[in-house]
Amino acid sequence: SGRTSDDERKTIRSVQLELNRLGCNTGTPDGVIGRNSREALRQFAGARGIRFQVADFRSQLFLRRIEKITGIVCQ
């Protein structure tokens, strides 16, 4: 299903806000996983030394994990 539910869009937007807070620029948090969001996730994963997938943008667990991170992760 290529459609994104309102709940998923809210989660994606929250993940975008958190990545921006960590210095990983997703652009304007809009609940849409575009090129900037993918690049921000790639930078975040590289800086943390772990692999993530685009599907993590829709994950409440991923959101809760990154909410706990402090400081700037991406340069």
C-alpha positions in Angstrom: 0.0 0.0 0.0 1.6 3.2 -1.1 -0.7 5.3 1.1 0.5 6.9 4.3 -2.0 7.1 7.2 -2.4 10.2 9.3 -0.8 8.4 12.2 2.1 7.4 10.1 2.5 10.9 8.8 2.5 12.3 12.4 5.2 9.8 13.3 7.3 10.6 10.2 7.0 14.3 11.0 8.1 13.7 14.6 11.1 11.7 13.4 11.9 14.5 11.0 11.7 17.1 13.9 14.0 14.9 16.0 16.6 14.4 13.3 16.6 18.1 12.7 17.2 18.7 16.4 20.2 16.3 16.2 21.7 18.3 13.3 20.6 15.8 10.6 18.8 18.2 8.2 15.5 16.7 6.9 14.3 20.0 5.6 10.9 21.2 6.6 9.2 18.5 8.7 6.2 17.6 6.6 5.4 14.0 7.2 6.7 13.0 3.8 9.8 10.9 3.3 11.6 12.7 0.6 15.3 13.0 -0.6 16.3 15.2 2.4 14.8 12.8 4.9 16.5 9.9 3.3 19.9 11.7 3.3 19.4 12.8 7.0 18.7 9.2 8.0 21.8 8.1 6.1 23.9 10.7 7.9 22.4 9.8 11.2 23.0 6.0 10.7 26.6 6.7 9.6 27.3 9.0 12.6 25.9 6.4 15.0 27.6 3.4 13.2 24.3 1.5 12.8 22.0 0.7 9.9 18.5 2.0 9.5 15.9 1.6 6.9 13.5 4.2 5.5 10.7 2.2 7.2 12.2 3.4 10.5 10.6 6.8 9.8 7.2 5.1 10.5 8.4 3.4 13.7 7.3 4.6 17.1 10.1 2.6 18.6 12.7 4.4 16.5 11.1 7.7 17.4 11.3 6.9 21.1 15.0 5.9 20.7 16.1 9.1 19.0 14.1 11.3 21.4 16.5 10.2 24.1 19.6 11.3 22.2 21.1 14.6 23.2 23.6 16.9 21.4 24.4 17.2 17.7 24.9 13.8 15.9 25.3 15.0 12.3 27.9 17.6 11.4 
